[in-house]
Amino acid sequence: MENRQLTCIGCPMGCQIEVGMQDGKILSVQGFSCKRGEAYARKEVTHPERMVTTSVPVSGGTMRMVSVKTTGEVPKEKVRDCVRALKGITVKAPVYIGDIVADNLAGTGISAAATRNVERND
């Protein structure tokens, strides 16, 4: 049996969780303090996903960059591809919270949205 050690990020407790696996199947999950911890551990060892946050340039704005994040979690193995896809994006001011700056990042079906406002530089 293989044991995987995880630090839970499901809540502020940061529980040390141990997942027992054999042939890719979960046999046991121990060390969690809440249901979120167990769910996180099961998902993390079978299909890990992450939110992607970064920033993209703004043309004609009061700020040079705007922060963006994905509208959902993307498979962990696609995180770098999503960041690369956003690297070539420049948005035009004004930009508002929630504006979609890119669709279907790296073929994931997930978009990236602005997380702050940037006014036009008149």
C-alpha positions as CSV (number, residue, x, y, z in Angstrom):
1,M,0.0,0.0,0.0
2,E,1.2,3.5,-0.9
3,N,0.7,6.3,1.7
4,R,0.4,10.0,0.5
5,Q,1.0,12.8,2.9
6,L,-1.0,16.0,2.3
7,T,-1.4,19.3,4.1
8,C,-5.1,20.2,3.7
9,I,-6.0,23.6,2.2
10,G,-9.7,23.2,2.7
11,C,-9.9,25.4,5.8
12,P,-7.4,27.3,8.0
13,M,-6.6,24.3,10.2
14,G,-4.0,22.9,7.8
15,C,-4.5,19.3,8.9
16,Q,-1.9,16.7,8.0
17,I,-3.8,14.1,6.1
18,E,-2.6,10.6,5.1
19,V,-4.2,8.9,2.2
20,G,-3.7,5.1,1.8
21,M,-3.9,3.9,-1.8
22,Q,-3.4,0.7,-3.7
23,D,-3.6,0.3,-7.5
24,G,-4.9,3.9,-7.8
25,K,-7.8,3.3,-5.4
26,I,-8.2,5.1,-2.1
27,L,-8.3,2.7,0.8
28,S,-8.2,5.1,3.7
29,V,-8.1,8.8,4.6
30,Q,-6.9,9.8,8.1
31,G,-6.0,13.0,9.9
32,F,-8.7,15.4,8.8
33,S,-10.7,17.5,11.2
34,C,-13.7,18.3,9.0
35,K,-15.6,16.9,6.0
36,R,-13.9,19.4,3.7
37,G,-10.5,17.9,4.6
38,E,-11.6,14.4,3.6
39,A,-13.1,15.7,0.3
40,Y,-10.0,17.7,-0.4
41,A,-7.7,14.7,0.1
42,R,-9.8,12.4,-2.1
43,K,-9.9,14.9,-4.9
44,E,-6.2,15.9,-4.5
45,V,-4.9,12.3,-5.0
46,T,-7.3,11.4,-7.8
47,H,-7.9,14.6,-9.8
48,P,-6.0,17.7,-8.4
49,E,-7.3,21.1,-9.6
50,R,-6.2,24.7,-8.9
51,M,-7.4,28.2,-9.4
52,V,-5.0,30.2,-11.5
53,T,-4.3,33.8,-10.6
54,T,-1.9,36.2,-12.5
55,S,-2.0,39.6,-14.1
56,V,-2.2,40.9,-17.7
57,P,-1.2,44.2,-19.2
58,V,-3.7,47.0,-19.7
59,S,-3.4,49.4,-22.6
60,G,-4.7,53.0,-22.1
61,G,-5.4,52.5,-18.4
62,T,-4.7,54.2,-15.1
63,M,-2.8,51.1,-14.1
64,R,-0.4,49.1,-16.3
65,M,-1.6,45.7,-15.1
66,V,-4.9,44.1,-14.0
67,S,-5.2,41.0,-11.8
68,V,-7.1,38.1,-13.2
69,K,-8.2,34.6,-12.0
70,T,-9.9,31.7,-13.5
71,T,-13.6,31.4,-13.2
72,G,-13.2,27.8,-11.9
73,E,-10.5,25.3,-11.0
74,V,-8.4,23.9,-13.8
75,P,-6.6,20.5,-13.8
76,K,-3.3,20.9,-12.0
77,E,-1.4,19.7,-15.1
78,K,-2.9,22.5,-17.2
79,V,-1.9,25.4,-14.8
80,R,1.3,26.3,-16.7
81,D,-0.6,26.1,-20.1
82,C,-3.2,28.5,-18.7
83,V,-0.6,31.0,-17.5
84,R,1.2,30.8,-20.9
85,A,-2.1,31.5,-22.7
86,L,-2.7,34.6,-20.5
87,K,0.9,35.8,-21.1
88,G,-0.1,36.9,-24.7
89,I,-3.2,38.8,-23.6
90,T,-3.4,42.6,-23.3
91,V,-6.7,44.2,-22.4
92,K,-7.9,47.6,-23.3
93,A,-9.2,50.0,-20.5
94,P,-11.6,50.4,-19.0
95,V,-11.6,47.0,-17.3
96,Y,-14.2,46.0,-14.7
97,I,-14.3,43.3,-12.1
98,G,-15.7,40.2,-13.7
99,D,-14.9,41.1,-17.3
100,I,-13.8,38.0,-19.1
101,V,-10.3,38.5,-20.5
102,A,-9.9,35.1,-22.1
103,D,-12.1,32.1,-22.8
104,N,-11.4,28.4,-22.8
105,L,-7.9,28.7,-21.4
106,A,-5.7,25.8,-22.7
107,G,-8.7,23.9,-23.8
108,T,-10.1,23.6,-20.3
109,G,-13.4,25.3,-20.9
110,I,-12.6,27.7,-18.1
111,S,-12.3,31.5,-18.6
112,A,-10.1,34.1,-16.9
113,A,-11.8,37.2,-15.4
114,A,-10.6,40.5,-14.1
115,T,-10.5,40.9,-10.3
116,R,-10.3,44.7,-10.1
117,N,-11.3,47.8,-12.0
118,V,-8.9,49.8,-14.2
119,E,-10.2,53.1,-15.5
120,R,-9.3,54.6,-18.8
121,N,-6.4,57.0,-18.8
122,D,-7.8,60.1,-20.5
